[in-house]
Amino acid sequence: MTKNRISELSTIGVDIGKDVFHLVGFDANGTLVLRKKVKGLSLVPTFEKLPRCIVGMEACLSAHFVSRTFV
């Protein structure tokens, strides 16, 4: 996953955990360009460094708790 490929990022999937989030990003062709594990408090700074893209996030029972905790 090189920085050149990150600029092609079009979609990111976020798997929400209590302390760690897993990010998986794809370009417009569906090719994997990003796979990263980040701590909860570094999620916003991580997204600030990435290009604009579509973000898909799971909606489970703990998602409401997590959204109020880290944002």
MODELLER restraints for C-alpha pairs under 7 A, 6 or more apart:
rsr = mdl.restraints
at = mdl.atoms
rsr.add(forms.Gaussian(group=physical.xy_distance, feature=features.Distance(at['CA:1:A'], at['CA:33:A']), mean=5.46, stdev=0.5))
rsr.add(forms.Gaussian(group=physical.xy_distance, feature=features.Distance(at['CA:1:A'], at['CA:34:A']), mean=5.87, stdev=0.5))
rsr.add(forms.Gaussian(group=physical.xy_distance, feature=features.Distance(at['CA:5:A'], at['CA:33:A']), mean=5.77, stdev=0.5))
rsr.add(forms.Gaussian(group=physical.xy_distance, feature=features.Distance(at['CA:6:A'], at['CA:33:A']), mean=6.09, stdev=0.5))
rsr.add(forms.Gaussian(group=physical.xy_distance, feature=features.Distance(at['CA:6:A'], at['CA:34:A']), mean=6.82, stdev=0.5))
rsr.add(forms.Gaussian(group=physical.xy_distance, feature=features.Distance(at['CA:7:A'], at['CA:51:A']), mean=6.40, stdev=0.5))
rsr.add(forms.Gaussian(group=physical.xy_distance, feature=features.Distance(at['CA:8:A'], at['CA:27:A']), mean=5.42, stdev=0.5))
rsr.add(forms.Gaussian(group=physical.xy_distance, feature=features.Distance(at['CA:9:A'], at['CA:25:A']), mean=6.39, stdev=0.5))
rsr.add(forms.Gaussian(group=physical.xy_distance, feature=features.Distance(at['CA:9:A'], at['CA:26:A']), mean=5.67, stdev=0.5))
rsr.add(forms.Gaussian(group=physical.xy_distance, feature=features.Distance(at['CA:9:A'], at['CA:27:A']), mean=4.57, stdev=0.5))
rsr.add(forms.Gaussian(group=physical.xy_distance, feature=features.Distance(at['CA:9:A'], at['CA:33:A']), mean=6.75, stdev=0.5))
rsr.add(forms.Gaussian(group=physical.xy_distance, feature=features.Distance(at['CA:9:A'], at['CA:51:A']), mean=6.85, stdev=0.5))
rsr.add(forms.Gaussian(group=physical.xy_distance, feature=features.Distance(at['CA:9:A'], at['CA:53:A']), mean=6.72, stdev=0.5))
rsr.add(forms.Gaussian(group=physical.xy_distance, feature=features.Distance(at['CA:10:A'], at['CA:26:A']), mean=6.06, stdev=0.5))
rsr.add(forms.Gaussian(group=physical.xy_distance, feature=features.Distance(at['CA:10:A'], at['CA:27:A']), mean=4.92, stdev=0.5))
rsr.add(forms.Gaussian(group=physical.xy_distance, feature=features.Distance(at['CA:10:A'], at['CA:28:A']), mean=5.65, stdev=0.5))
rsr.add(forms.Gaussian(group=physical.xy_distance, feature=features.Distance(at['CA:10:A'], at['CA:53:A']), mean=4.74, stdev=0.5))
rsr.add(forms.Gaussian(group=physical.xy_distance, feature=features.Distance(at['CA:10:A'], at['CA:54:A']), mean=6.23, stdev=0.5))
rsr.add(forms.Gaussian(group=physical.xy_distance, feature=features.Distance(at['CA:11:A'], at['CA:25:A']), mean=5.56, stdev=0.5))
rsr.add(forms.Gaussian(group=physical.xy_distance, feature=features.Distance(at['CA:11:A'], at['CA:26:A']), mean=5.32, stdev=0.5))
rsr.add(forms.Gaussian(group=physical.xy_distance, feature=features.Distance(at['CA:11:A'], at['CA:27:A']), mean=6.57, stdev=0.5))
rsr.add(forms.Gaussian(group=physical.xy_distance, feature=features.Distance(at['CA:11:A'], at['CA:53:A']), mean=5.39, stdev=0.5))
rsr.add(forms.Gaussian(group=physical.xy_distance, feature=features.Distance(at['CA:11:A'], at['CA:54:A']), mean=4.68, stdev=0.5))
rsr.add(forms.Gaussian(group=physical.xy_distance, feature=features.Distance(at['CA:11:A'], at['CA:55:A']), mean=5.87, stdev=0.5))
rsr.add(forms.Gaussian(group=physical.xy_distance, feature=features.Distance(at['CA:12:A'], at['CA:23:A']), mean=6.55, stdev=0.5))
rsr.add(forms.Gaussian(group=physical.xy_distance, feature=features.Distance(at['CA:12:A'], at['CA:24:A']), mean=5.50, stdev=0.5))
rsr.add(forms.Gaussian(group=physical.xy_distance, feature=features.Distance(at['CA:12:A'], at['CA:25:A']), mean=4.16, stdev=0.5))
rsr.add(forms.Gaussian(group=physical.xy_distance, feature=features.Distance(at['CA:12:A'], at['CA:26:A']), mean=6.41, stdev=0.5))
rsr.add(forms.Gaussian(group=physical.xy_distance, feature=features.Distance(at['CA:12:A'], at['CA:54:A']), mean=6.25, stdev=0.5))
rsr.add(forms.Gaussian(group=physical.xy_distance, feature=features.Distance(at['CA:12:A'], at['CA:55:A']), mean=4.85, stdev=0.5))
rsr.add(forms.Gaussian(group=physical.xy_distance, feature=features.Distance(at['CA:12:A'], at['CA:56:A']), mean=6.17, stdev=0.5))
rsr.add(forms.Gaussian(group=physical.xy_distance, feature=features.Distance(at['CA:13:A'], at['CA:23:A']), mean=5.77, stdev=0.5))
rsr.add(forms.Gaussian(group=physical.xy_distance, feature=features.Distance(at['CA:13:A'], at['CA:24:A']), mean=5.21, stdev=0.5))
rsr.add(forms.Gaussian(group=physical.xy_distance, feature=features.Distance(at['CA:13:A'], at['CA:25:A']), mean=6.31, stdev=0.5))
rsr.add(forms.Gaussian(group=physical.xy_distance, feature=features.Distance(at['CA:13:A'], at['CA:55:A']), mean=5.87, stdev=0.5))
rsr.add(forms.Gaussian(group=physical.xy_distance, feature=features.Distance(at['CA:13:A'], at['CA:56:A']), mean=4.75, stdev=0.5))
rsr.add(forms.Gaussian(group=physical.xy_distance, feature=features.Distance(at['CA:13:A'], at['CA:57:A']), mean=5.96, stdev=0.5))
rsr.add(forms.Gaussian(group=physical.xy_distance, feature=features.Distance(at['CA:14:A'], at['CA:21:A']), mean=6.69, stdev=0.5))
rsr.add(forms.Gaussian(group=physical.xy_distance, feature=features.Distance(at['CA:14:A'], at['CA:22:A']), mean=5.79, stdev=0.5))
rsr.add(forms.Gaussian(group=physical.xy_distance, feature=features.Distance(at['CA:14:A'], at['CA:23:A']), mean=4.84, stdev=0.5))
rsr.add(forms.Gaussian(group=physical.xy_distance, feature=features.Distance(at['CA:14:A'], at['CA:24:A']), mean=6.69, stdev=0.5))
rsr.add(forms.Gaussian(group=physical.xy_distance, feature=features.Distance(at['CA:14:A'], at['CA:56:A']), mean=6.17, stdev=0.5))
rsr.add(forms.Gaussian(group=physical.xy_distance, feature=features.Distance(at['CA:14:A'], at['CA:57:A']), mean=4.94, stdev=0.5))
rsr.add(forms.Gaussian(group=physical.xy_distance, feature=features.Distance(at['CA:14:A'], at['CA:58:A']), mean=7.00, stdev=0.5))
rsr.add(forms.Gaussian(group=physical.xy_distance, feature=features.Distance(at['CA:15:A'], at['CA:21:A']), mean=5.67, stdev=0.5))
rsr.add(forms.Gaussian(group=physical.xy_distance, feature=features.Distance(at['CA:15:A'], at['CA:22:A']), mean=5.10, stdev=0.5))
rsr.add(forms.Gaussian(group=physical.xy_distance, feature=features.Distance(at['CA:15:A'], at['CA:23:A']), mean=6.57, stdev=0.5))
rsr.add(forms.Gaussian(group=physical.xy_distance, feature=features.Distance(at['CA:15:A'], at['CA:57:A']), mean=6.49, stdev=0.5))
rsr.add(forms.Gaussian(group=physical.xy_distance, feature=features.Distance(at['CA:15:A'], at['CA:58:A']), mean=6.36, stdev=0.5))
rsr.add(forms.Gaussian(group=physical.xy_distance, feature=features.Distance(at['CA:16:A'], at['CA:22:A']), mean=6.92, stdev=0.5))
rsr.add(forms.Gaussian(group=physical.xy_distance, feature=features.Distance(at['CA:16:A'], at['CA:58:A']), mean=6.88, stdev=0.5))
rsr.add(forms.Gaussian(group=physical.xy_distance, feature=features.Distance(at['CA:16:A'], at['CA:63:A']), mean=6.89, stdev=0.5))
rsr.add(forms.Gaussian(group=physical.xy_distance, feature=features.Distance(at['CA:18:A'], at['CA:66:A']), mean=6.67, stdev=0.5))
rsr.add(forms.Gaussian(group=physical.xy_distance, feature=features.Distance(at['CA:19:A'], at['CA:39:A']), mean=5.87, stdev=0.5))
rsr.add(forms.Gaussian(group=physical.xy_distance, feature=features.Distance(at['CA:19:A'], at['CA:40:A']), mean=5.44, stdev=0.5))
rsr.add(forms.Gaussian(group=physical.xy_distance, feature=features.Distance(at['CA:20:A'], at['CA:37:A']), mean=6.64, stdev=0.5))
rsr.add(forms.Gaussian(group=physical.xy_distance, feature=features.Distance(at['CA:20:A'], at['CA:38:A']), mean=5.58, stdev=0.5))
rsr.add(forms.Gaussian(group=physical.xy_distance, feature=features.Distance(at['CA:20:A'], at['CA:39:A']), mean=4.49, stdev=0.5))
rsr.add(forms.Gaussian(group=physical.xy_distance, feature=features.Distance(at['CA:20:A'], at['CA:40:A']), mean=5.55, stdev=0.5))
rsr.add(forms.Gaussian(group=physical.xy_distance, feature=features.Distance(at['CA:21:A'], at['CA:37:A']), mean=5.71, stdev=0.5))
rsr.add(forms.Gaussian(group=physical.xy_distance, feature=features.Distance(at['CA:21:A'], at['CA:38:A']), mean=5.29, stdev=0.5))
rsr.add(forms.Gaussian(group=physical.xy_distance, feature=features.Distance(at['CA:21:A'], at['CA:39:A']), mean=6.19, stdev=0.5))
rsr.add(forms.Gaussian(group=physical.xy_distance, feature=features.Distance(at['CA:21:A'], at['CA:40:A']), mean=6.40, stdev=0.5))
rsr.add(forms.Gaussian(group=physical.xy_distance, feature=features.Distance(at['CA:22:A'], at['CA:36:A']), mean=5.86, stdev=0.5))
rsr.add(forms.Gaussian(group=physical.xy_distance, feature=features.Distance(at['CA:22:A'], at['CA:37:A']), mean=4.51, stdev=0.5))
rsr.add(forms.Gaussian(group=physical.xy_distance, feature=features.Distance(at['CA:22:A'], at['CA:38:A']), mean=6.45, stdev=0.5))
rsr.add(forms.Gaussian(group=physical.xy_distance, feature=features.Distance(at['CA:23:A'], at['CA:35:A']), mean=5.63, stdev=0.5))
rsr.add(forms.Gaussian(group=physical.xy_distance, feature=features.Distance(at['CA:23:A'], at['CA:36:A']), mean=5.10, stdev=0.5))
rsr.add(forms.Gaussian(group=physical.xy_distance, feature=features.Distance(at['CA:23:A'], at['CA:37:A']), mean=6.17, stdev=0.5))
rsr.add(forms.Gaussian(group=physical.xy_distance, feature=features.Distance(at['CA:24:A'], at['CA:34:A']), mean=5.45, stdev=0.5))
rsr.add(forms.Gaussian(group=physical.xy_distance, feature=features.Distance(at['CA:24:A'], at['CA:35:A']), mean=4.58, stdev=0.5))
rsr.add(forms.Gaussian(group=physical.xy_distance, feature=features.Distance(at['CA:24:A'], at['CA:36:A']), mean=6.60, stdev=0.5))
rsr.add(forms.Gaussian(group=physical.xy_distance, feature=features.Distance(at['CA:25:A'], at['CA:32:A']), mean=5.98, stdev=0.5))
rsr.add(forms.Gaussian(group=physical.xy_distance, feature=features.Distance(at['CA:25:A'], at['CA:33:A']), mean=5.62, stdev=0.5))
rsr.add(forms.Gaussian(group=physical.xy_distance, feature=features.Distance(at['CA:25:A'], at['CA:34:A']), mean=4.57, stdev=0.5))
rsr.add(forms.Gaussian(group=physical.xy_distance, feature=features.Distance(at['CA:25:A'], at['CA:35:A']), mean=6.40, stdev=0.5))
rsr.add(forms.Gaussian(group=physical.xy_distance, feature=features.Distance(at['CA:26:A'], at['CA:32:A']), mean=4.56, stdev=0.5))
rsr.add(forms.Gaussian(group=physical.xy_distance, feature=features.Distance(at['CA:26:A'], at['CA:33:A']), mean=5.28, stdev=0.5))
rsr.add(forms.Gaussian(group=physical.xy_distance, feature=features.Distance(at['CA:26:A'], at['CA:34:A']), mean=6.74, stdev=0.5))
rsr.add(forms.Gaussian(group=physical.xy_distance, feature=features.Distance(at['CA:27:A'], at['CA:33:A']), mean=6.47, stdev=0.5))
rsr.add(forms.Gaussian(group=physical.xy_distance, feature=features.Distance(at['CA:40:A'], at['CA:70:A']), mean=6.34, stdev=0.5))
rsr.add(forms.Gaussian(group=physical.xy_distance, feature=features.Distance(at['CA:41:A'], at['CA:70:A']), mean=6.08, stdev=0.5))
